[in-house]
């Protein structure tokens, strides 16, 4: 993706997207909190699940396991039972193990730094960035496949977003090119 291909309106697209969001955002429980535990669970639940499909699962999971301590102390079989219907059961196993990491390695306090969040079992760059930025005002952009598609359309680019270099490319564009010019991050 070359700089000369970039849409001249790129520096203003963030404001346009925020205006659209303010007008069209759905009322969802995880948008009303900065609790890192709830944001983390939300990010994991909705990795491979549409909101309409997963919202009841998310609500039931949070009701049964309202905090990291409750989750960490629960038997894995029960965690899997409450995950039923979401598929990708390794995600449930990983959040259970990560909750135990938080209890043992972080004295029960969810880590606030991107690099520390990345150390938790099953958490990748996107989820660590999302939790860090939403809950702790971290400065790492949360870049995922949906974001790749939006940026590809903005730039009218034919870059293959399934390419393993997509994260680095779009992260660089957002973090360095946009954020620094706008005084963000």
C-alpha positions, 0 to 999 in steps of 0.5 A: 500500500503506497502513500500516493494511493491514500485517500486525502480525506484519511485524516478526517475519517476518524471523526466521520466514523465517530459521528456515525457511531454516535448516531448508530451505535447499538446499546450493548452492556460491554459499552457501558463499562471500563472493567477490563474483565468484562471487556476481555470476556466480550472480546473473546466471546465475539471473536468468531460470533455475531453480536446477535448470536452471542449477546445472551451467551455473554450476559449469562457468562458474566452473570455466572462468572462476574469477576476474574476470581469467580472464573479462576476458582470455577471448575473448567467443566462449568466454564465449558458448560457456560461456553456451550453454543459459542464453539471454539472451546479452546477460547473458554479453556484459555480464558479459564487459564488466563484468569488463574494467571491473573490471580497468581501472577498479578494478585487478582488485578487485571494487568493494565499494560499492553505487554502484560496483557499479551502474556495472558493465555489466549490473548493476542495483539488485537485483544490486548490492544482493545483491553488496554485502550478501552480500559486503561487509555492505552496507546495501542490501536486495536487492529483486526480483520474488520478494520483491515477491510475498512482501511482497504476500502478507504485506500481503494487498495487491493492489498490481500488482508489475509496476508500475514503482513496485514497487521504490521501494515495497518498498524503502521499506517494508523499508529505512525501516519495517522496518530502522530499527525493528529497528536493522538497516542 
